C-alpha cells in the first residue's frame, strides 16, 4: 500500500489533534489532582494544629492525662465521622 502526500498529511494532522487532546486531558487530570490534594491538606491542618496545642498543654501540665485522653478520643471520633461522611458523598 502506497500513501501519497495528502494521505500522509491527513494522518499527521489526525495524530497531532489526537496528541493535543490527550495532552489537554492529562493537564486537566493533573490540575484536578493538585486541587484535590491542596483542599485535603488545608482540611487536615487545623485538626493537626488543634491536637498539637492540646499536646503542648498536656506537656506543660495544664491538662491531666484523663482530660487529654478525652480530648484526643473526641477529636479522633470527629475526624473519623468527617472521613466517613466524605466517603459517602464523594
C-alpha positions, 0 to 999 in steps of 0.5 A: 500500500502506497500513501501519497502526500495528502494521505500522509498529511491527513494522518499527521494532522489526525495524530497531532489533534489526537496528541493535543487532546490527550495532552489537554486531558492529562493537564486537566487530570493533573490540575484536578489532582493538585486541587484535590490534594491542596483542599485535603491538606488545608482540611487536615491542618487545623485538626493537626494544629488543634491536637498539637496545642492540646499536646503542648498543654498536656506537656506543660501540665495544664491538662491531666492525662484523663482530660487529654485522653478525652480530648484526643478520643473526641477529636479522633471520633470527629475526624473519623465521622468527617472521613466517613461522611466524605466517603459517602458523598464523594 
